[in-house]
Amino acid sequence: MFTVTVRDHVMIAHSFRGEVFGPAQRLHGATFVVDATFTREELDADNIVVDIGRATDQLGEVLAGLNYRNLDEEPEFAGVNTSTEFLAKVIADRIADRVHEGALGESARGLSGLRVALHESHVAWAGYERAL
């Protein structure tokens, strides 16, 4: 399996409901380093997995919709614990939509999978992996 990973970051604020979250139940900020890894079994006609420039641009555009937002105030996340794992899925699904719409180019339709990891720190991260 061939892979290409692009990286960006996003800054959000949010709070959680549930004793398991301890002090994170209060409003707090988080800065995530976000990796999006694209996979395919065979390289395309240009011998690449995906156009890195387009992949970087699309990741940035997806993150721009979340950046500097208090997720507690966003209607689409009402009543949802926006955990790191949950946000990884949201970002992966939004990127996948863009792949299917052709935003990463026609050859990107040959991608087989996408993995998104949100790094909370240098020692902890969570992610979501899906087929394309």
C-alpha positions as CSV (number, residue, x, y, z in Angstrom):
1,M,0.0,0.0,0.0
2,F,1.3,3.4,-1.0
3,T,0.8,6.4,1.3
4,V,1.1,10.2,1.3
5,T,0.6,12.3,4.4
6,V,0.0,16.0,4.6
7,R,0.0,18.0,7.9
8,D,-1.7,21.2,9.2
9,H,-3.1,22.3,12.5
10,V,-6.3,23.6,14.0
11,M,-7.2,25.5,17.2
12,I,-10.6,25.0,18.8
13,A,-12.4,25.5,22.1
14,H,-14.9,23.1,23.6
15,S,-16.1,21.4,26.8
16,F,-17.2,17.9,27.6
17,R,-20.1,16.3,29.5
18,G,-19.4,13.4,31.7
19,E,-17.3,12.6,34.8
20,V,-14.8,10.7,32.7
21,F,-13.5,14.0,31.4
22,G,-12.7,15.5,34.8
23,P,-11.5,19.1,34.5
24,A,-12.0,19.0,30.7
25,Q,-15.7,19.4,31.4
26,R,-15.0,23.1,31.7
27,L,-14.5,25.2,28.5
28,H,-10.9,24.8,27.3
29,G,-8.8,25.2,24.2
30,A,-7.0,22.6,22.1
31,T,-4.4,22.9,19.4
32,F,-4.2,19.8,17.3
33,V,-1.6,18.9,14.7
34,V,-3.6,17.1,12.0
35,D,-2.2,14.5,9.7
36,A,-4.2,13.2,6.7
37,T,-2.8,10.1,5.1
38,F,-4.0,9.0,1.7
39,T,-3.6,5.4,0.6
40,R,-3.8,3.5,-2.7
41,E,-2.7,0.1,-3.8
42,E,-1.2,1.2,-7.1
43,L,0.3,4.6,-8.1
44,D,-1.6,6.7,-10.6
45,A,-0.4,7.4,-14.2
46,D,2.0,10.0,-12.8
47,N,3.5,7.6,-10.3
48,I,2.0,9.4,-7.3
49,V,-0.6,8.6,-4.6
50,V,-2.2,12.1,-4.7
51,D,-1.2,15.6,-5.6
52,I,0.4,16.8,-2.4
53,G,-0.4,20.4,-3.1
54,R,-4.1,19.7,-3.6
55,A,-4.2,17.4,-0.6
56,T,-2.6,20.1,1.5
57,D,-5.0,22.8,0.3
58,Q,-8.1,20.6,0.9
59,L,-6.9,19.7,4.4
60,G,-6.4,23.4,5.1
61,E,-9.9,24.3,3.8
62,V,-11.5,21.6,5.9
63,L,-9.7,22.8,9.0
64,A,-10.6,26.4,8.3
65,G,-14.2,25.5,9.0
66,L,-13.3,24.5,12.5
67,N,-10.3,26.8,13.3
68,Y,-10.8,29.4,16.1
69,R,-14.3,28.1,16.8
70,N,-15.9,27.3,20.1
71,L,-17.4,23.9,19.0
72,D,-19.9,24.2,21.9
73,E,-21.5,27.0,20.0
74,E,-21.7,25.3,16.6
75,P,-25.2,23.9,15.8
76,E,-23.8,20.8,14.1
77,F,-22.1,19.8,17.3
78,A,-25.0,20.6,19.7
79,G,-25.1,18.0,22.5
80,V,-22.1,16.1,21.2
81,N,-18.8,15.5,23.0
82,T,-16.4,16.7,20.4
83,S,-13.6,14.3,21.5
84,T,-10.4,14.0,19.5
85,E,-11.6,10.7,18.1
86,F,-14.9,12.3,17.0
87,L,-13.2,15.2,15.4
88,A,-10.8,12.9,13.5
89,K,-13.9,11.3,11.9
90,V,-15.5,14.6,11.1
91,I,-12.3,15.8,9.3
92,A,-11.9,12.5,7.5
93,D,-15.5,12.5,6.3
94,R,-15.2,16.1,5.0
95,I,-12.0,15.3,3.2
96,A,-13.6,12.2,1.7
97,D,-16.5,14.3,0.4
98,R,-14.0,16.5,-1.4
99,V,-12.2,13.5,-2.9
100,H,-15.5,12.2,-4.3
101,E,-16.4,15.7,-5.6
102,G,-13.1,15.8,-7.5
103,A,-11.4,18.5,-5.5
104,L,-8.1,16.5,-5.3
105,G,-8.2,15.8,-9.1
106,E,-9.5,12.9,-11.2
107,S,-6.7,10.5,-10.3
108,A,-7.6,10.9,-6.6
109,R,-10.7,8.9,-7.4
110,G,-8.3,5.9,-7.4
111,L,-7.5,6.4,-3.7
112,S,-8.5,3.4,-1.5
113,G,-8.3,4.9,2.0
114,L,-7.9,7.9,4.2
115,R,-6.5,8.1,7.8
116,V,-6.7,11.2,9.9
117,A,-4.8,11.6,13.1
118,L,-5.2,14.5,15.6
119,H,-2.1,14.9,17.8
120,E,-3.0,16.4,21.1
121,S,0.6,16.5,22.1
122,H,3.9,14.8,21.3
123,V,2.8,11.8,23.4
124,A,-0.9,11.4,22.7
125,W,-3.1,11.3,19.6
126,A,-6.2,9.7,18.2
127,G,-7.4,9.0,14.7
128,Y,-10.0,7.6,12.3
129,E,-9.5,5.5,9.2
130,R,-12.0,5.0,6.4
131,A,-12.2,3.5,2.9
132,L,-12.7,5.9,0.0
